């Protein structure tokens, strides 16, 4: 049995108790916060702010404008209503087998342009990398021959090698982007073939991932959505003639409507 010591405590008991209480609060298990899958996916069509979500009565999720620029009159929208509206956005780009071949060709041509760009960037970056390596090698020889001071050689070598590391990182990113472009496009194409069925089968979180693949941006005004599709899904949404299926920049299918009603 231990007896109470007579030595003076290192810290006051009040401080010790306060620290223990803080530890208890920190280690207390926290309930899992419910995700709001469509938050930040949309932009307010009234003021341009982001659309956010919030929980009501512990189980109903509503989406509203953040009001960052002040109240704009955008009403609250239930998550279930918003999900149904987004299903219509997905339906606009669903394609059949006949169109799959045309979109695939569009992706292939677009990939050729993308590859040419990345190859050009890699070639330029590699040339600079090799130039720096030649400088490092030559300066090392100069150092051995006594034509360059040790400190100067070390300083310049470290400077050039840091630049080489940055160049190598950029080269790697270009190579990864080049390989991922067509692969990602084909994956999106396959999903788009059965977009609506896939969307309806999924959880709201999975629906959000699908929408991220299809949409560049989307505005919400009252309960009306105006999507900006990524290439080449903008063509699907517009229903352009077959001869117009070619790689092009992202476009907004609502611009014509906006001009018509303005």
C-alpha positions as CSV (number, residue, x, y, z in Angstrom):
1,X,0.0,0.0,0.0
2,X,1.3,3.4,-1.0
3,X,1.4,6.3,1.4
4,X,0.7,9.8,0.4
5,X,4.0,11.6,-0.4
6,X,5.1,14.7,1.3
7,X,6.9,16.2,-1.7
8,X,5.6,19.4,-3.4
9,X,3.6,18.5,-6.6
10,X,5.1,19.6,-9.9
11,X,1.8,21.0,-11.2
12,X,-1.3,22.2,-9.3
13,X,-4.1,19.7,-8.9
14,X,-6.6,22.2,-10.5
15,X,-4.4,22.3,-13.7
16,X,-4.0,18.5,-13.7
17,X,-7.8,18.0,-13.5
18,X,-8.4,20.6,-16.2
19,X,-6.0,18.8,-18.6
20,X,-7.7,15.4,-17.9
21,X,-11.1,16.9,-18.6
22,X,-9.8,18.3,-21.9
23,X,-8.4,14.9,-22.8
24,X,-11.8,13.3,-22.0
25,X,-13.6,15.7,-24.3
26,X,-11.1,15.2,-27.1
27,X,-11.3,11.4,-27.0
28,X,-15.1,11.3,-26.7
29,X,-16.5,9.4,-29.7
30,X,-18.3,11.6,-32.2
31,X,-21.4,10.7,-34.2
32,X,-20.9,10.4,-37.9
33,X,-21.9,13.6,-39.7
34,X,-24.4,13.0,-42.5
35,X,-23.0,13.8,-45.9
36,X,-24.7,16.4,-48.2
37,X,-23.9,14.9,-51.6
38,X,-25.0,17.8,-53.8
39,X,-23.4,20.6,-51.8
40,X,-21.1,22.8,-53.9
41,X,-22.2,21.0,-57.1
42,X,-24.5,23.8,-58.2
43,X,-24.3,27.6,-58.6
44,X,-27.1,29.9,-57.7
45,X,-28.8,31.2,-60.9
46,X,-29.9,34.4,-59.2
47,X,-26.6,35.7,-57.7
48,X,-23.8,33.3,-58.7
49,X,-23.0,32.1,-55.2
50,X,-22.6,28.4,-54.4
51,X,-25.5,26.2,-53.5
52,X,-25.0,24.5,-50.1
53,X,-27.1,22.0,-48.1
54,X,-28.3,21.8,-44.5
55,X,-30.2,19.4,-42.3
56,X,-33.6,20.1,-41.0
57,X,-35.2,18.2,-38.1
58,X,-32.4,15.7,-38.2
59,X,-33.5,13.9,-41.4
60,X,-34.6,16.3,-44.1
61,X,-31.9,17.8,-46.3
62,X,-32.5,21.1,-48.1
63,X,-30.3,23.1,-50.5
64,X,-30.1,26.8,-50.6
65,X,-27.9,29.7,-51.8
66,X,-25.0,30.5,-49.4
67,X,-26.1,34.1,-49.6
68,X,-22.5,35.3,-49.7
69,X,-23.5,38.4,-51.7
70,X,-26.7,38.9,-49.7
71,X,-30.2,37.5,-49.9
72,X,-31.2,36.8,-53.5
73,X,-34.5,35.1,-53.1
74,X,-33.4,31.7,-54.1
75,X,-35.8,29.3,-52.3
76,X,-34.9,26.1,-50.4
77,X,-35.1,22.9,-52.4
78,X,-35.5,19.4,-50.9
79,X,-32.8,16.9,-51.7
80,X,-35.4,14.5,-53.2
81,X,-36.7,17.1,-55.6
82,X,-33.2,18.2,-56.6
83,X,-32.2,14.5,-57.2
84,X,-35.2,14.2,-59.6
85,X,-34.2,17.3,-61.5
86,X,-30.6,16.1,-61.8
87,X,-31.9,12.8,-63.2
88,X,-33.3,14.9,-66.1
89,X,-29.9,16.4,-66.6
90,X,-28.4,12.9,-66.8
91,X,-31.2,11.8,-69.2
92,X,-30.3,14.5,-71.7
93,X,-26.9,12.8,-72.4
94,X,-28.0,9.2,-72.5
95,X,-26.9,7.6,-75.8
96,X,-27.7,4.5,-77.8
97,X,-25.3,2.1,-79.6
98,X,-25.4,4.1,-82.8
99,X,-24.1,7.2,-81.1
100,X,-21.5,5.3,-79.0
101,X,-19.3,4.8,-82.1
102,X,-19.5,8.4,-83.1
103,X,-18.6,9.6,-79.6
104,X,-15.8,7.2,-79.4
105,X,-14.4,8.6,-82.7
106,X,-14.8,12.1,-81.3
107,X,-12.8,11.0,-78.2
108,X,-10.1,9.4,-80.4
109,X,-9.6,12.5,-82.5
110,X,-9.6,14.7,-79.4
111,X,-7.1,12.4,-77.8
112,X,-4.7,12.8,-80.8
113,X,-4.7,16.5,-80.3
114,X,-4.2,16.1,-76.5
115,X,-1.4,13.6,-77.1
116,X,0.4,16.0,-79.5
117,X,0.2,18.8,-76.9
118,X,1.6,16.6,-74.1
119,X,4.3,15.2,-76.4
120,X,5.4,18.7,-77.3
121,X,5.5,19.8,-73.7
122,X,7.5,16.6,-72.7
123,X,10.0,17.2,-75.5
124,X,10.6,20.8,-74.4
125,X,10.9,19.9,-70.8
126,X,13.2,16.9,-71.5
127,X,15.5,19.2,-73.6
128,X,15.9,21.6,-70.7
129,X,16.5,18.7,-68.3
130,X,19.3,17.4,-70.6
131,X,20.8,20.8,-70.9
132,X,21.1,21.1,-67.1
133,X,22.6,17.6,-66.9
134,X,25.3,18.6,-69.4
135,X,26.1,21.7,-67.3
136,X,26.3,19.6,-64.2
137,X,28.7,17.2,-65.8
138,X,30.9,19.9,-67.4
139,X,31.1,21.8,-64.2
140,X,32.2,18.7,-62.3
141,X,35.0,18.3,-64.7
142,X,36.0,21.9,-64.3
143,X,36.0,21.4,-60.5
144,X,38.3,18.4,-60.8
145,X,40.6,20.5,-63.0
146,X,40.6,23.3,-60.5
147,X,38.9,25.8,-62.8
148,X,35.8,26.1,-60.6
149,X,35.8,26.6,-56.8
150,X,34.3,23.8,-54.6
151,X,31.7,26.1,-53.1
152,X,30.6,27.5,-56.4
153,X,30.3,24.1,-58.0
154,X,28.2,22.8,-55.0
155,X,25.9,25.8,-55.1
156,X,25.2,25.6,-58.9
157,X,24.9,21.8,-58.9
158,X,22.3,22.0,-56.1
159,X,20.4,24.8,-58.0
160,X,20.4,22.9,-61.3
161,X,19.4,19.6,-59.6
162,X,16.4,21.3,-57.9
163,X,15.3,22.6,-61.3
164,X,15.7,19.1,-62.7
165,X,13.4,17.6,-60.0
166,X,10.8,20.2,-60.9
167,X,11.1,19.4,-64.6
168,X,10.9,15.7,-64.0
169,X,7.7,16.2,-61.9
170,X,6.1,18.2,-64.8
171,X,7.2,15.5,-67.3
172,X,5.5,12.8,-65.2
173,X,2.3,14.8,-64.9
174,X,2.2,15.3,-68.7
175,X,2.7,11.6,-69.3
176,X,0.0,10.7,-66.8
177,X,-2.4,13.1,-68.3
178,X,-1.8,11.8,-71.8
179,X,-2.4,8.2,-70.7
180,X,-5.5,9.1,-68.6
181,X,-7.3,11.2,-71.2
182,X,-8.6,8.5,-73.5
183,X,-9.1,5.9,-70.7
184,X,-11.2,8.3,-68.7
185,X,-13.2,9.3,-71.8
186,X,-14.0,5.7,-72.6
187,X,-15.0,5.0,-69.0
188,X,-17.4,8.0,-69.1
189,X,-18.8,6.9,-72.5
190,X,-19.6,3.4,-71.1
191,X,-21.3,4.9,-68.1
192,X,-23.3,7.3,-70.3
193,X,-24.8,4.5,-72.3
194,X,-26.8,3.5,-69.3
195,X,-26.6,6.9,-67.5
196,X,-30.2,7.1,-66.3
197,X,-30.5,3.6,-65.1
198,X,-27.1,3.9,-63.4
199,X,-28.1,7.2,-61.8
200,X,-31.4,5.8,-60.4
201,X,-29.7,2.8,-58.9
202,X,-27.1,4.8,-57.0
203,X,-27.0,6.4,-53.6
204,X,-26.9,10.3,-53.6
205,X,-23.1,10.1,-53.0
206,X,-22.6,7.9,-56.1
207,X,-25.0,10.1,-58.1
208,X,-22.7,13.1,-57.2
209,X,-19.7,11.2,-58.6
210,X,-21.5,10.5,-61.9
211,X,-22.7,14.2,-62.2
212,X,-19.1,15.3,-61.6
213,X,-18.1,13.3,-64.7
214,X,-20.8,14.8,-66.9
215,X,-21.0,18.4,-65.7
216,X,-18.6,21.3,-66.0
217,X,-21.0,23.5,-64.1
218,X,-24.7,23.7,-63.3
219,X,-26.9,26.6,-62.1
220,X,-30.0,26.4,-60.0
221,X,-32.7,29.1,-60.3
222,X,-35.8,28.4,-58.2
223,X,-36.2,24.7,-59.2
224,X,-34.9,25.0,-62.7
225,X,-31.4,23.6,-63.6
226,X,-29.2,24.9,-66.4
227,X,-26.3,22.5,-66.9
228,X,-23.0,23.1,-68.7
229,X,-21.8,19.7,-69.9
230,X,-18.3,18.6,-70.4
231,X,-17.0,17.7,-73.9
232,X,-18.4,15.7,-75.7
233,X,-21.6,15.5,-73.6
234,X,-22.5,19.0,-74.6
235,X,-23.1,17.7,-78.1
236,X,-25.4,15.0,-76.8
237,X,-27.5,17.5,-74.8
238,X,-27.9,19.7,-77.9
239,X,-28.8,16.8,-80.2
240,X,-26.6,18.1,-83.0
241,X,-26.6,16.4,-86.4
242,X,-24.2,13.5,-86.9
243,X,-21.8,15.6,-89.1
244,X,-21.3,18.0,-86.2
245,X,-19.8,15.3,-83.9
246,X,-16.3,16.5,-83.6
247,X,-13.9,17.5,-80.7
248,X,-14.7,21.0,-79.5
249,X,-14.6,23.1,-76.3
250,X,-17.0,22.8,-73.5
251,X,-20.2,24.8,-74.2
252,X,-23.3,25.8,-72.4
253,X,-26.6,24.5,-73.9
254,X,-28.6,27.2,-72.0
255,X,-26.9,30.2,-73.7
256,X,-29.3,30.2,-76.6
257,X,-32.3,30.0,-74.3
258,X,-30.8,32.8,-72.2
259,X,-30.4,35.0,-75.3
260,X,-34.0,34.2,-76.4
261,X,-35.6,35.3,-73.2
262,X,-33.4,38.3,-72.5
